[in-house]
């Protein structure tokens, strides 16, 4: 089975420095030197497509542009790339979501994937009019996905649950194929929902031993539901021709972060309700010491960014080795990003992907590699 690689669309802005924002942080902490215009995001999307990435994740939250609208625009400037659209069930009705997904899938010729995000922070949810607590949000997501999947199967749905109610809901045009569901979560409430509904369970980039525990947990729950789930991991990446160059780049990123910024961001993230966010914080403890928490796994990004806070750092061979290590645990999909996202896509696409292809672990989604790879458009600074 060929590994699948997705890139990331920085709809909160991009930079040669680590851009704040993400899970658990207020809207004002996001932003970068490169605004998230369709022109710039289109550059990233087209580059990712040409390099061989299968899709691109677009985040959701008050700190970034709307994922549905942005990706709908980017469909027109790409040909093959799929869009992994993050969205929150509590902010839209299940029938309308199913209809929107059906329209997107039809108009894009099957290029929609859905990343269901229950919402980890009550204060942000309340800003959108959602006053449920965390466990109730997962229970609602369970109802929501049950309704949506039934609608995609062509069923007429009447449902009266604890959180959602629809009567004789039906889609007049079904998606073909139905979008795959990506779902994450590390809490006890998240596991059963992922087991029942996800096609791909996503974890943030923890060390392999912790990832193996998560995989075993979800596999057992999914087996109890009579289902099998694929697994993916969300990581940043800093890959260069040599290990020394990669770690020098990580050092440059770290040197650009002021200690008071780290303290401010960590104080905000410490209030997060997310179990996954707490696990990210425990990897670095809020300090800049001992950030290499596993060979070539660096926790520095999480000092100033919520959500995914670790990066694979090393030579192209070392990064390929770590990907192979995660794959041996059961990870088949990798959702990657880097700063800046345009340049790092080329470093990874031209440095690591050919090595994985040589190992028989990856092949270009278009069927063939480009006969001649373009040069990396920018050099590291």
Secondary structure, DSSP 8 states (H G I E B T S, - for coil): ---EEEEEE-TT-B-SS-----TT--GGG---SB---HHHHHHHHHHHHHHT--EEEE--STTS--HHHHHHHHGGG-SS-EEEEEE-GGGS-HHHHHHHHHHHHHHTTS-EEEEE---S-HHHHHHTT----HHHHHHHHHHHHHHHHHHHTT--EEEE-SS-EEEEE--SS--SS---EEEE--SHHHHHHHHHH-SEEEEE---HHHHHHHHHHHHHHHHHTT---EEEEEEEEEEESSHHHHHHHHHHHHHTS-HHHHHHHHHHHTT---HHHHHHHHHHTTSSSS-EEETTEE-GGGGT-SS---EEEEEHHHHHHHHHHHHHHT--EEEEE-SSHHHHHHHHHHHTHHHHHHTTS---TTSS--SS----SS---
